[in-house]
């Protein structure tokens, strides 16, 4: 393994890495690039006598990836305010965004398997949140409260440049950029993160001035060592990134492969257990206990967890869709929370994601069996759900049972596993024939 990659892997296992996500990771979902957005806005407003002039100056700026300059020209010649452009950006993103069912075609599914906590992004769309299923809703930079000490305790996403749910938050022009970063919170954020963490940039191209200026302007805050995943870089580019931006490049080659495959390969290497900490294929905890077997007792859901409001969750909406009795839905919600907390505790204890995936695969198979021998014959959603709960109550872990030792799930956690799968919009878990006209946003 390359020395820099090995160093990054060690930092990851010490929980010292914060991913910084750029637009490149959203390409598989057809999210428009900066250039695409600017060209679309230009096409809309390049009319009549301003058409030739506007197209000419915008193209000139785009040739050098000067997006700020292009936006400034659009505002000038088309007499637009930031609010006009922000609203059109949201419309364009929603219009072009595609649903990608195959997790192998993008890297957000890979990030979801990692143990990163805080995620930073300059992207506007909500793909990170949709795939990470984070503990907290996404927040804006200005919403971060630096008086708290739990910034890294829960999985969370911080949108530095706004998001589509709040068009007015979107940073698009030079003036909006300067207004945002004149705020002390940006420096505070970088200081808070880099004082103890290493940034990992992925999905970025440092050819555009927007991103390069952002890093260069605030290099003073980037203490320590930080990394960037970059495709096919030259030696001079890697040297430039190190000297001008303080970034160590983790290179990958796309010839005969894809960006997605190569980034996945690097993330898998980062997540590999450290050799010196392996016992029977599992990493050790600080006390020498094999974490992969989760042999130290993990806590599941407590009384406070059951107060969680899950009415906005996808699994809950699927139950309501079939008009299942409210008391049964309430019970199913309790099972869901119990299972969710159990799985979270297992992951924190170091249980292998492959083992967890295998267990959920057995649950999905059980669901399909009951669909065939119960719902397909009787067509009753409540009966179908009840039979599934009964089938999972004494769930057989099979040959995986030895890996759980004292942490085998209880009956409530078992019954909630099917609702965890129903929560995943990529899994075909439903309680009848009804479907949403559109999958609800998560």
Beta strands, then each sheet from edge to edge (+ up, - down):
strand 1: 17-21
strand 2: 118-121
strand 3: 139-140
strand 4: 156-159
strand 5: 198-202
strand 6: 226-231
strand 7: 247-252
strand 8: 278-279
strand 9: 282-283
sheet 1: 3+ 4+ 2+ 1+ 5+ 6+ 7+
sheet 2: 8+ 9-
end
